[in-house]
Each structure stands twice: as structure tokens, then as C-alpha cells.
Amino acid sequence: MNSYQGELPELVTRSRYASLDGYRAFAIGAVIFAHICYGSRKGSLSFVSDWGVKVFFIMSGFLITTLLIREKVRTGDISMKGFYLRRVLRIVPAAFLFLIGMAALNVVANLGISSQSFLASLFYVQNFPIPQGPDGGWYLGHFWTLSAEEQYYLYVPLLLSFSLVAFGRFGMALIVGGYAAVFVAAHYVDSKSAAEAIARIVGPQVSLMIGSLSAVLVCQRDIEVPSIGTLGSFSLVVGSLLCEGRLMPVLPSVLGGALASICICTLIVCGIRPARSLFFKVMNLPALAWVGRLSYTLYLWQQLFTWKTLSIHRARWIDVVLNLSLLLAISCISYYFVESYFLRIKDRLART
């Protein structure tokens, strides 16, 4: 990895990256599907949610790092103030609306959400071992992923502002050390809660860094982005699911997780190159791209409408359909009346 020099590849200078909204749609679909199955006889499919979250982490690391490198090449510096202001505009308004809504429901419907859980979500430390309320941490528990991501962005822009060499060395050390810590926690820590806490704090940093380092390699032309067909793309999806779900028993869990990350990262990097394959065309369907743009608000609100679904009808499948319809409706309201407004402000700031 070199220092910041030369022109960036045309693929990473575009205003929109091909396929990634489609990937977001599949990732949020995986999370929602797994949460619907949670607690049922199909609960063993919960690994699908882990796969979806990992897609979000790696994609986020790739995108944010690419944008920061573009800024560094264009202006010679990375504005920390501008970066954090854009992150606040992107994340906080929709999340704040969700937390206000859940606080109101907690009073009206007695959901059992503790004040500690609200505070942990508000200050993005939900991935830390915080005592939960009677709800078991379900309704706000998914803020652990948002917390991990925001913690990652506390130090990554600063490291990238120096040199890619230093960032690359730090990133490799983080990945190796992170996997080692997760392995030790899983096999040698007696407390299950402590092992899970280590995995939730360290594991996402590894996934995010894998995405970041792939962005560095692409931006510095250390690797060329290949074009892969439908069979290759489908193989990467299936392979990542098999590894993430530990459905290949010959692989240790940490190695399976690492291979899943490599498959997902390869899929994301290759997905930004336009191709004639059926897989590429499906990932770029307008309907799928629309769901991908809604993915953040869908992720915020899905916890309210999955597993502990609102009991509307005695038939389980009717309850699921009605709850998913409510989820889509409230997500559209949140996106079009709150999130999109602040996204326009963020985009204007990015152009200045």
C-alpha cells in the first residue's frame, strides 16, 4: 500500500456504486427473515441475520473509506468536522425518531425497555455489556451494530489522514488480533456473557476493517476489480452463508467467519463493476435498489415487528404479513419525511 498519490480508478469516483443498494436489500431481508424465525422451530436459521449484518459492516467500511480517500486525494486533507457532521446527519435523525417512538410505546404498551437500554442506544454503547430490562434487550438490542459502527469511525478517519501505509499496518494488526481475541473468548473464557461481549465489541471492528482495507487496495490500484458472472457471484453468496452458518463442520468457527468475510468482501468489490450477468441485472433492479435505500430505516424499525410481532390475528402467517406491511409503511414515513431531508443536507455539505 502506497501513500496518497495518482488518480483514483474511475470505478470509485462515481456518485453511485453499482449493485450495492441491491446488496443492502438482500442484507436487510436476511435480518428480517431471521428475526421472524427467531424463537420458532426455524430458529437455527438465525445465522442468516449474522450474515446480513456482516454484509452491512463490510460494505460500510468499504464505502466510508473510499469516500475519505477521495476527499484526501481531492483536497489534500480529511476534514474531521465535515466527516462527523455528515455521519450525524446520516445516522442520528432517523435513529432519534425511532427512540422517541419506542419511548412512547414503552409507556403506553409497557414494552419493558429499561432506561439503561435507552441510554446505551442513545450514546451508541449498546454493544457493551449493559444490563437490560424485562424485554431482554430485544427492542433496542439491534443498536449494538450501530454502536460498533460509530465506534469504528471514531479512529478510522484520523488514521487515514496520515498515510495508507500506517493505516494498512494497523488494519492488518486489528484483523489478526481481533480474530485471535474472538477465538480465545470462544474457547477459553468461562463466562458466556463475557465471551459474547468480546465478540460484539471486537468482531464488528474486524469486519469493518476488512471492508476498509479492500477499499484501500482498490483505490491505490493494488488490485484490479474483476468482473464476475452469475455463477461466480452466486457461489460467493452460497459460500459466505455456508461459512457464516458453520454448515461446513471441518472449518473452525473463526476460520469459517473469516472465509465468510472474504467471500462477502469479494462480492462487494466485484459488484461495483458493471457487468452483463443476470446476477448484476437483478442486483440493480429499481425495486431492489429502492428497498436498499430504505434499509437503514427498515433495520431500525424491524425489531418492533419481528419475533415479538404485534398479535393481530390468530394465524401466524397473517400476523407476519400484517406486521411486515406495517414495518414497510412506517419505514417509508421515516425515510421520506425525516431521513431523506437530512440526507439532502448531508449531500450539499459533501459538495462544498
Residue pairs with C-beta under 8 A, 6 or more apart in sequence:
1 164
1 165
1 167
1 168
1 216
1 217
1 220
1 222
2 164
2 165
2 220
2 222
3 163
3 164
3 165
4 69
4 72
4 73
4 163
4 164
6 221
7 73
8 69
8 70
8 73
8 219
9 218
9 219
9 221
9 225
11 218
11 225
11 272
11 273
12 66
12 69
12 70
12 215
12 218
12 219
12 272
13 70
17 63
17 271
17 272
18 271
18 272
18 273
18 274
18 280
18 283
18 284
19 271
19 272
19 280
19 283
19 284
20 59
20 63
20 268
20 271
20 272
20 292
21 284
21 288
21 289
21 290
21 291
21 292
21 293
22 271
22 282
22 283
22 284
22 285
22 288
22 289
22 292
23 55
23 59
23 267
23 268
23 271
23 283
23 292
24 55
24 56
24 59
24 291
24 292
24 293
24 295
25 288
25 289
25 291
25 292
25 295
26 52
26 55
26 288
27 51
27 52
27 53
27 55
27 56
27 59
27 295
28 52
28 291
28 292
28 294
28 295
28 298
28 299
28 302
29 52
29 291
30 48
30 49
30 51
30 52
30 55
31 48
31 49
31 52
31 53
31 299
31 302
32 298
32 302
32 306
32 324
32 327
33 45
33 48
33 49
34 45
34 46
34 47
34 48
34 49
34 50
34 52
35 49
35 302
35 303
35 306
35 307
36 306
36 307
36 309
36 320
37 43
37 45
37 46
38 46
38 306
38 307
39 307
47 241
47 244
47 245
47 246
48 241
48 245
50 244
51 240
51 241
51 244
51 245
51 260
51 264
53 145
54 207
54 240
54 244
54 260
54 261
54 264
55 264
55 268
56 145
56 295
56 299
57 145
57 148
57 149
57 204
57 207
57 208
57 211
58 207
58 208
58 210
58 211
58 214
58 261
58 264
58 265
58 268
59 211
59 268
60 149
60 208
60 211
61 152
61 207
61 208
61 209
61 210
61 211
61 212
61 214
61 215
62 211
62 212
62 214
62 215
62 265
62 268
62 269
63 211
63 215
64 153
64 156
64 212
65 156
65 160
65 211
65 212
65 215
65 216
66 215
66 218
66 219
68 78
68 83
68 156
68 157
68 160
69 160
69 164
69 215
69 216
69 219
70 219
71 77
71 78
71 79
72 78
72 160
72 161
77 161
78 157
78 160
78 161
80 157
80 158
80 161
82 349
82 350
83 153
83 157
84 153
85 349
86 346
86 349
86 350
87 150
87 153
89 342
89 343
89 345
89 346
89 349
90 342
90 343
90 346
91 146
91 150
93 338
93 339
93 341
93 342
94 296
94 297
94 300
94 334
94 335
94 338
94 339
94 342
95 121
95 143
95 146
95 300
97 334
97 338
98 300
98 301
98 334
99 118
99 121
99 122
99 140
102 111
102 113
102 118
102 139
102 140
102 304
103 113
103 118
105 111
105 304
106 112
106 113
106 139
111 135
111 139
112 133
112 134
112 135
113 133
113 135
113 139
113 140
114 131
114 132
114 133
114 134
114 135
115 133
116 130
116 131
116 132
116 133
117 126
117 130
117 132
117 133
117 135
117 137
117 139
117 140
117 141
118 140
120 126
120 128
120 130
120 140
120 143
120 147
121 140
121 143
121 146
121 147
124 143
124 146
124 147
124 150
124 151
125 147
126 140
126 141
126 143
126 144
126 146
126 147
127 144
127 145
127 147
127 148
127 151
127 197
127 200
127 201
127 204
128 147
128 197
128 201
129 193
129 194
129 197
132 141
138 303
138 307
138 308
139 303
139 304
139 308
140 303
141 303
142 299
142 300
142 302
142 303
144 200
145 204
148 200
148 201
148 204
148 205
148 208
149 204
149 208
151 205
152 204
152 205
152 208
152 209
156 208
156 212
159 166
159 167
159 170
160 167
164 216
164 220
167 212
167 216
168 213
168 216
171 209
171 212
171 213
171 216
172 213
174 205
174 206
174 209
175 206
175 209
175 210
175 213
178 202
178 203
178 205
178 206
178 209
179 206
179 254
179 257
179 258
181 198
181 202
182 198
182 199
182 202
182 203
182 206
182 254
182 257
183 252
183 254
185 194
185 195
185 198
185 199
186 195
186 199
186 253
186 254
189 195
189 198
203 257
206 261
207 261
210 261
210 262
210 265
211 265
211 268
214 265
214 268
214 269
216 222
217 223
218 225
218 269
223 269
225 269
225 270
225 272
225 273
226 270
226 273
227 270
227 273
227 275
228 236
228 270
228 275
228 277
229 275
229 277
229 279
230 277
230 278
230 279
230 280
232 270
233 267
233 270
233 271
233 277
233 279
233 280
234 279
236 263
236 264
236 266
236 267
237 263
237 267
239 259
239 260
239 263
240 259
240 260
240 261
240 263
240 264
240 267
241 247
241 260
242 248
243 251
243 256
243 257
243 259
243 260
243 263
244 256
244 257
244 260
246 253
246 256
248 256
251 259
271 280
271 283
274 280
282 288
291 298
293 335
294 328
294 331
294 332
294 335
296 335
296 339
297 331
297 334
297 335
297 339
298 327
298 328
298 331
300 331
300 334
301 327
301 330
301 331
301 334
302 327
304 310
304 327
305 323
305 324
305 326
305 327
306 323
306 327
309 319
309 320
309 323
310 319
310 322
310 323
310 326
311 319
312 318
312 319
312 322
312 323
313 319
313 322
